[in-house]
């Protein structure tokens, strides 16, 4: 009887802590946006207050979600993919700590470089966000988290539109500083147009998939308008990597629809996928029209990024080597970082320590290279190739979890969450090949990875539409 009473007490405690975990995860988009706004207005950088919040959240989530892990483990409810994703992430965390111990600057590796703040404390906080969100089994809780994320994203987008058109007014006096650095580009509360582009890729992945698969007509119109708004801001941010990410989101959704349509057994399911494909075509054409309309109204100034991208890709294919000017200087950054790998391939130079080398551009010696502008190369140089392999292994098992979820639920008419999460996950990874991880955006990615990992059953057709 004593054992049963203790077990009941533990289960009750676990249930309470799980509710706290869910509440914290729901609050992340709201508080991240508030921190970004405060940093932007008072410190002219959105990373400074945000990193403190992310680290606090990481500690809180580890305390509240640990009991869920032990409960599922004791009940043998941890499937193969989730166990392997945890093991890969634990390996990555251990290798990151080892890299910090052998860092060329331990202080920077712990706290992160100024304005970046992606030291080992922040990285471990990201992993805690993934760990906690991977226990969200309630479908309604997932919907609320995604709704809050998209809702705060819309608020940022409206603010970014105001930044674009009202940048010279006193209300947006801080924007003038960013316009001097980046030109007249929108950056929301994120504080940088490139990072804002990463943020918009996540939002667009969710909105595109929701518009294609959600059954409620009112919500479908909402997400359609959201895709247009996110596309508009992606254009105003003038971030080529976000456009590439959005392009591959469309490719991924097209392939998923065509593959699963060919596997369906009933005409009713085929009609569902045919409708999803039509909506995807509508959203794609509308987004492309929005992009062209904005360019037409603003003298085609946003087309330069696509022209440069096409020229760089052609030169790379012809010469088969990186040029310094490729990708707005990314070619030089990648070549410089690759030159460091022979010396630091095992444990890296330490998380967030590239700035210690004082690497600069030949054409602009005042700008110090503090990131590799490629998340995979960044991990290899700062934490070592073994850490990169652990990260790739983690991504592989997250993808396996997503495909397992599809195998269980792709035939459901009302299943849109799995498509939305995978689209956002994939789009972010594509753009991360040309961009960097930042504390104002990365928590969303790790949150989405965690939500992917827990397999839940979709609503049946008899349940109310979402």
C-alpha positions as CSV (number, residue, x, y, z in Angstrom):
1,X,0.0,0.0,0.0
2,X,2.9,2.3,0.8
3,X,4.3,1.8,-2.6
4,X,1.0,2.4,-4.3
5,X,0.5,5.6,-2.3
6,X,4.0,6.9,-3.3
7,X,3.4,6.0,-6.9
8,X,0.1,8.0,-6.9
9,X,1.9,10.9,-5.3
10,X,4.6,10.8,-7.9
11,X,2.0,10.6,-10.7
12,X,0.2,13.6,-9.3
13,X,3.4,15.6,-9.0
14,X,4.3,14.6,-12.6
15,X,0.9,15.8,-13.8
16,X,1.3,19.2,-12.1
17,X,4.9,19.7,-13.4
18,X,3.7,18.7,-16.9
19,X,1.1,21.5,-16.7
20,X,3.8,24.0,-15.6
21,X,6.1,22.8,-18.5
22,X,3.2,23.3,-21.0
23,X,2.6,26.8,-19.6
24,X,6.2,27.8,-19.9
25,X,6.5,26.5,-23.5
26,X,3.3,28.5,-24.4
27,X,4.8,31.6,-22.9
28,X,8.1,31.4,-24.9
29,X,7.0,33.2,-28.0
30,X,5.4,36.0,-26.0
31,X,8.3,36.6,-23.7
32,X,10.9,36.3,-26.5
33,X,9.1,39.0,-28.4
34,X,8.9,41.2,-25.3
35,X,12.6,40.7,-24.6
36,X,13.5,41.4,-28.2
37,X,11.5,44.6,-28.2
38,X,13.0,45.8,-24.9
39,X,16.5,45.1,-26.2
40,X,15.8,46.8,-29.5
41,X,14.5,50.0,-27.9
42,X,16.8,50.4,-24.9
43,X,20.0,48.5,-25.9
44,X,19.9,48.7,-29.7
45,X,20.3,44.9,-29.8
46,X,17.6,42.3,-29.2
47,X,20.0,39.5,-27.9
48,X,21.0,41.0,-24.6
49,X,17.9,40.5,-22.4
50,X,16.7,37.5,-24.5
51,X,19.7,35.3,-23.6
52,X,19.0,35.7,-19.9
53,X,15.4,34.7,-20.4
54,X,16.4,31.7,-22.5
55,X,18.8,30.4,-19.9
56,X,16.2,30.9,-17.1
57,X,13.7,29.0,-19.2
58,X,16.2,26.2,-19.9
59,X,16.8,25.7,-16.1
60,X,13.1,25.8,-15.4
61,X,12.2,23.3,-18.1
62,X,14.8,20.8,-17.0
63,X,13.3,20.9,-13.4
64,X,9.7,20.6,-14.6
65,X,10.1,18.0,-17.4
66,X,12.5,15.6,-15.7
67,X,9.7,13.7,-14.0
68,X,8.0,13.1,-17.4
69,X,11.1,11.5,-18.7
70,X,11.4,9.1,-15.8
71,X,7.6,8.3,-16.0
72,X,7.7,7.4,-19.7
73,X,11.0,5.5,-19.2
74,X,9.5,3.4,-16.4
75,X,6.4,2.7,-18.5
76,X,8.6,1.8,-21.5
77,X,6.8,4.5,-23.6
78,X,10.0,6.0,-25.1
79,X,10.1,4.8,-28.8
80,X,13.3,4.1,-30.7
81,X,13.5,7.4,-32.5
82,X,13.0,9.5,-29.4
83,X,15.5,7.6,-27.4
84,X,18.1,8.0,-30.1
85,X,17.3,11.7,-30.4
86,X,17.9,12.1,-26.7
87,X,21.1,10.1,-26.9
88,X,22.4,12.2,-29.8
89,X,21.5,15.4,-28.1
90,X,23.2,14.3,-24.8
91,X,26.3,13.5,-26.9
92,X,26.2,16.9,-28.5
93,X,25.8,18.5,-25.0
94,X,28.8,16.5,-23.6
95,X,31.0,17.4,-26.6
96,X,30.0,21.1,-26.2
97,X,31.0,21.0,-22.6
98,X,34.3,19.4,-23.5
99,X,34.8,22.0,-26.2
100,X,34.2,24.7,-23.6
101,X,36.8,23.2,-21.2
102,X,39.5,23.2,-24.0
103,X,38.3,26.5,-25.4
104,X,40.7,29.2,-26.5
105,X,38.6,31.6,-24.4
106,X,36.6,29.8,-21.7
107,X,34.7,32.9,-20.6
108,X,33.4,33.5,-24.1
109,X,32.5,29.9,-24.5
110,X,30.4,29.9,-21.3
111,X,28.6,33.3,-21.8
112,X,28.9,33.8,-25.5
113,X,30.4,36.7,-27.5
114,X,29.0,40.2,-27.1
115,X,25.7,40.7,-29.1
116,X,25.6,36.9,-29.8
117,X,25.5,35.3,-26.4
118,X,25.5,31.7,-27.7
119,X,27.9,30.2,-25.2
120,X,27.4,26.8,-23.7
121,X,24.8,28.0,-21.2
122,X,22.6,29.2,-24.0
123,X,23.2,26.0,-26.1
124,X,22.2,23.8,-23.1
125,X,19.1,25.9,-22.7
126,X,18.1,25.2,-26.3
127,X,18.5,21.5,-25.6
128,X,16.4,21.8,-22.5
129,X,13.6,23.5,-24.6
130,X,13.7,20.5,-27.0
131,X,13.7,18.0,-24.2
132,X,10.7,19.6,-22.5
133,X,8.6,20.1,-25.6
134,X,9.2,16.5,-26.7
135,X,6.8,15.5,-23.8
136,X,3.9,17.6,-25.1
137,X,1.5,14.8,-26.0
138,X,-1.7,16.8,-25.8
139,X,-2.8,17.8,-29.3
140,X,-4.6,20.8,-28.0
141,X,-1.5,22.0,-26.2
142,X,0.5,21.8,-29.5
143,X,-2.2,23.9,-31.2
144,X,-2.1,26.5,-28.5
145,X,1.7,26.7,-28.7
146,X,1.7,27.1,-32.5
147,X,-1.2,29.6,-32.3
148,X,0.7,31.8,-29.8
149,X,3.8,31.5,-32.0
150,X,1.9,32.6,-35.1
151,X,0.0,35.3,-33.2
152,X,3.2,36.9,-31.9
153,X,4.7,36.5,-35.3
154,X,1.8,38.6,-36.8
155,X,2.4,41.3,-34.2
156,X,6.0,41.4,-35.2
157,X,5.1,41.6,-38.8
158,X,2.8,44.6,-38.3
159,X,5.5,46.3,-36.3
160,X,8.0,45.5,-39.1
161,X,5.7,47.0,-41.7
162,X,5.6,50.2,-39.6
163,X,9.4,50.0,-39.5
164,X,9.6,49.9,-43.3
165,X,7.2,52.8,-43.9
166,X,7.6,55.0,-40.8
167,X,11.4,54.5,-40.1
168,X,12.0,58.3,-40.2
169,X,9.5,59.1,-37.5
170,X,10.4,59.6,-33.8
171,X,8.4,56.5,-32.8
172,X,11.0,54.4,-34.7
173,X,14.1,56.4,-33.9
174,X,16.1,53.3,-33.1
175,X,15.3,51.9,-36.6
176,X,17.4,54.7,-38.1
177,X,20.5,53.0,-36.6
178,X,19.6,49.7,-38.3
179,X,18.8,51.4,-41.6
180,X,22.3,52.9,-41.6
181,X,23.7,49.4,-41.1
182,X,21.5,47.3,-43.3
183,X,19.6,49.7,-45.5
184,X,15.8,50.3,-45.2
185,X,14.9,46.7,-44.3
186,X,12.4,45.3,-41.8
187,X,13.7,43.4,-38.8
188,X,10.8,43.2,-36.3
189,X,11.8,42.7,-32.7
190,X,14.7,40.4,-33.9
191,X,17.0,43.3,-34.6
192,X,18.6,42.1,-37.8
193,X,17.0,41.5,-41.3
194,X,18.8,38.2,-41.8
195,X,17.6,36.8,-38.4
196,X,14.1,38.1,-39.1
197,X,14.2,36.1,-42.3
198,X,15.0,33.0,-40.4
199,X,12.1,33.7,-38.1
200,X,9.8,34.2,-41.1
201,X,10.8,30.9,-42.6
202,X,9.5,29.1,-39.5
203,X,6.3,31.1,-39.6
204,X,5.7,30.6,-43.3
205,X,6.3,26.8,-43.0
206,X,3.5,26.6,-40.4
207,X,1.2,28.9,-42.3
208,X,1.6,27.2,-45.7
209,X,1.0,23.8,-44.3
210,X,-2.0,24.9,-42.2
211,X,-3.6,26.6,-45.3
212,X,-3.2,23.4,-47.3
213,X,-4.5,20.9,-44.8
214,X,-6.8,22.6,-42.2
215,X,-10.5,21.9,-42.8
216,X,-12.1,24.9,-41.1
217,X,-12.8,27.5,-43.9
218,X,-12.4,30.5,-41.5
219,X,-9.0,29.3,-40.3
220,X,-8.0,28.5,-43.9
221,X,-8.6,32.1,-44.9
222,X,-6.7,33.3,-41.9
223,X,-3.6,31.2,-42.8
224,X,-3.8,32.3,-46.4
225,X,-3.6,35.9,-45.4
226,X,-0.8,35.0,-43.0
227,X,1.2,33.5,-45.8
228,X,0.9,36.7,-47.8
229,X,1.9,38.8,-44.8
230,X,4.9,36.6,-44.1
231,X,6.0,36.7,-47.7
232,X,5.6,40.5,-47.8
233,X,7.9,40.8,-44.8
234,X,10.4,38.3,-46.2
235,X,10.6,40.6,-49.2
236,X,11.0,43.7,-47.1
237,X,13.7,42.0,-45.0
238,X,15.6,41.5,-48.3
239,X,17.0,38.1,-47.0
240,X,17.8,35.7,-49.8
241,X,18.3,32.8,-47.5
242,X,14.6,33.1,-46.3
243,X,13.5,33.0,-49.9
244,X,15.5,29.8,-50.5
245,X,13.9,28.3,-47.4
246,X,10.4,29.1,-48.5
247,X,11.1,27.7,-52.0
248,X,12.1,24.3,-50.4
249,X,9.1,24.4,-48.1
250,X,6.9,24.4,-51.2
251,X,9.0,21.6,-52.8
252,X,8.7,19.5,-49.6
253,X,4.9,20.0,-49.2
254,X,4.4,19.2,-52.9
255,X,6.3,15.9,-52.6
256,X,4.5,14.9,-49.4
257,X,1.1,15.5,-51.0
258,X,2.0,13.6,-54.1
259,X,3.6,10.7,-52.3
260,X,0.8,10.2,-49.8
261,X,-1.9,10.8,-52.4
262,X,-0.5,7.9,-54.4
263,X,-0.7,5.7,-51.3
264,X,-4.3,6.5,-50.3
265,X,-6.8,3.7,-50.8
266,X,-10.1,5.6,-50.9
267,X,-11.4,8.3,-53.3
268,X,-12.3,10.5,-50.3
269,X,-8.7,10.7,-49.2
270,X,-7.6,11.4,-52.8
271,X,-10.0,14.3,-52.9
272,X,-8.5,15.6,-49.7
273,X,-4.9,15.6,-51.1
274,X,-6.1,17.0,-54.4
275,X,-7.6,20.0,-52.5
276,X,-4.4,20.4,-50.5
277,X,-2.4,20.4,-53.7
278,X,-4.7,23.1,-55.2
279,X,-4.3,25.2,-52.1
280,X,-0.5,24.9,-52.2
281,X,-0.5,26.1,-55.9
282,X,-2.8,29.0,-54.9
283,X,-0.6,30.0,-51.9
284,X,2.6,29.7,-54.0
285,X,1.2,31.8,-56.9
286,X,-0.2,34.4,-54.5
287,X,3.2,34.7,-52.6
288,X,5.1,35.0,-55.9
289,X,2.6,37.7,-57.1
290,X,3.1,39.5,-53.8
291,X,6.9,39.4,-54.2
292,X,6.7,40.7,-57.8
293,X,4.2,43.4,-56.9
294,X,6.4,44.8,-54.1
295,X,9.4,44.8,-56.5
296,X,7.4,46.6,-59.1
297,X,6.3,49.3,-56.6
298,X,9.8,49.7,-55.2
299,X,11.8,49.8,-58.5
300,X,12.8,46.1,-58.4
301,X,15.3,46.6,-55.7
302,X,14.7,43.3,-54.0
303,X,15.4,41.4,-57.2
304,X,19.1,42.0,-56.8
305,X,19.4,39.3,-54.2
306,X,18.0,36.7,-56.6
307,X,20.2,37.9,-59.5
308,X,23.2,37.7,-57.2
309,X,22.2,34.2,-56.0
310,X,21.8,33.0,-59.6
311,X,25.2,34.5,-60.6
312,X,27.0,33.0,-57.6
313,X,25.5,29.5,-58.2
314,X,26.5,29.6,-61.9
315,X,30.0,30.7,-61.1
316,X,30.3,27.9,-58.4
317,X,29.2,25.3,-61.0
318,X,31.6,26.6,-63.6
319,X,34.7,27.2,-61.4
320,X,33.9,24.5,-58.8
321,X,35.4,26.6,-56.0
322,X,34.2,29.2,-53.5
323,X,34.7,32.8,-54.5
324,X,35.3,35.4,-51.8
325,X,32.4,37.6,-52.9
326,X,29.9,34.8,-53.2
327,X,26.7,35.1,-51.1
328,X,27.5,38.7,-49.9
329,X,30.9,37.6,-48.7
330,X,29.9,34.2,-47.4
331,X,32.4,32.5,-49.7
332,X,35.2,34.3,-47.9
333,X,33.8,33.5,-44.5
334,X,33.4,29.8,-45.4
335,X,36.9,29.5,-46.8
336,X,38.4,31.3,-43.7
337,X,36.5,29.0,-41.3
338,X,37.4,25.8,-43.3
339,X,41.0,26.8,-42.9
340,X,40.6,26.5,-39.1
341,X,39.3,23.0,-39.2
342,X,42.6,21.1,-39.5
343,X,43.7,22.6,-36.1
344,X,40.4,22.5,-34.3
345,X,38.6,19.5,-35.9
346,X,38.5,17.4,-32.7
347,X,37.0,19.7,-30.0
348,X,36.7,23.0,-31.8
349,X,37.9,26.4,-30.7
350,X,35.1,26.7,-28.2
351,X,31.4,27.7,-28.5
352,X,31.0,31.2,-29.9
353,X,34.7,32.1,-30.0
354,X,35.3,32.8,-33.6
355,X,35.6,36.5,-32.8
356,X,38.8,35.8,-30.9
357,X,40.7,35.2,-34.1
358,X,39.9,38.8,-35.2
359,X,39.1,37.6,-38.8
360,X,38.1,40.5,-41.0
361,X,37.0,41.0,-44.6
362,X,39.7,42.2,-47.0
363,X,37.4,44.9,-48.3
364,X,36.2,46.0,-44.8
365,X,38.7,45.4,-42.0
366,X,36.4,47.1,-39.5
367,X,33.9,44.1,-39.6
368,X,35.0,41.1,-37.5
369,X,33.8,37.7,-38.5
370,X,32.2,36.2,-35.3
371,X,30.0,33.5,-37.0
372,X,30.6,31.1,-39.9
373,X,27.2,32.0,-41.5
374,X,26.5,28.3,-41.9
375,X,25.2,26.6,-38.8
376,X,26.8,23.3,-39.7
377,X,30.2,24.8,-40.3
378,X,29.8,26.9,-37.2
379,X,29.4,23.7,-35.1
380,X,32.3,22.0,-36.8
381,X,34.7,24.9,-36.2
382,X,33.7,25.8,-32.7
383,X,32.7,22.4,-31.2
384,X,34.5,20.0,-33.5
385,X,33.5,17.5,-36.2
386,X,32.3,14.9,-33.7
387,X,29.8,17.5,-32.4
388,X,28.7,18.2,-35.9
389,X,28.1,14.4,-36.5
390,X,26.1,14.3,-33.2
391,X,24.0,17.2,-34.4
392,X,23.4,15.6,-37.8
393,X,22.4,12.4,-36.0
394,X,20.0,14.3,-33.9
395,X,18.4,15.9,-36.9
396,X,18.1,12.5,-38.6
397,X,16.2,11.0,-35.6
398,X,13.9,14.1,-35.4
399,X,13.2,13.5,-39.1
400,X,12.5,9.8,-38.4
401,X,10.1,10.8,-35.7
402,X,8.3,13.1,-38.2
403,X,8.0,10.4,-40.8
404,X,6.8,7.9,-38.2
405,X,4.0,10.4,-37.3
406,X,3.1,10.6,-41.0
407,X,2.9,6.9,-41.3
408,X,0.4,6.8,-38.5
409,X,-1.7,9.8,-39.4
410,X,-1.3,11.1,-43.0
411,X,-4.7,9.8,-44.1
412,X,-6.6,12.0,-41.6
413,X,-8.3,15.0,-43.1
414,X,-7.8,17.0,-40.0
415,X,-4.1,16.3,-39.6
416,X,-2.2,19.5,-40.3
417,X,0.1,19.9,-37.3
418,X,2.6,17.2,-38.5
419,X,2.8,18.8,-42.0
420,X,3.2,22.3,-40.4
421,X,6.0,21.2,-38.0
422,X,7.9,19.3,-40.7
423,X,7.7,22.2,-43.1
424,X,9.0,24.7,-40.6
425,X,11.7,22.3,-39.5
426,X,12.9,21.7,-43.1
427,X,12.7,25.3,-44.2
428,X,14.8,26.5,-41.2
429,X,17.5,23.9,-41.9
430,X,17.7,24.9,-45.5
431,X,18.1,28.6,-44.7
432,X,20.6,27.7,-41.9
433,X,23.1,26.7,-44.5
434,X,23.5,30.4,-45.3
435,X,22.6,31.9,-42.0
436,X,23.6,31.8,-38.3
437,X,21.9,30.6,-35.1
438,X,20.8,33.5,-32.9
439,X,19.2,33.5,-29.4
440,X,16.2,35.5,-30.7
441,X,15.2,32.8,-33.2
442,X,16.8,29.5,-32.4
443,X,14.5,28.7,-29.4
444,X,11.6,28.4,-31.8
445,X,13.5,25.9,-33.9
446,X,14.3,23.7,-30.9
447,X,10.7,24.0,-29.7
448,X,9.5,22.7,-33.0
449,X,11.9,19.8,-33.0
450,X,10.5,18.8,-29.6
451,X,6.9,19.0,-30.8
452,X,7.8,16.8,-33.8
453,X,9.2,14.0,-31.6
454,X,6.0,13.1,-29.7
455,X,3.6,11.0,-31.8
456,X,0.0,11.8,-31.2
457,X,-3.2,10.7,-32.9
458,X,-4.9,13.2,-35.1
459,X,-8.5,14.2,-34.8
460,X,-10.9,11.9,-36.4
461,X,-13.5,13.1,-38.9
462,X,-16.2,12.9,-36.3
463,X,-14.5,15.4,-34.0
464,X,-14.9,19.1,-34.4
465,X,-12.8,20.9,-37.0
466,X,-9.8,22.8,-35.8
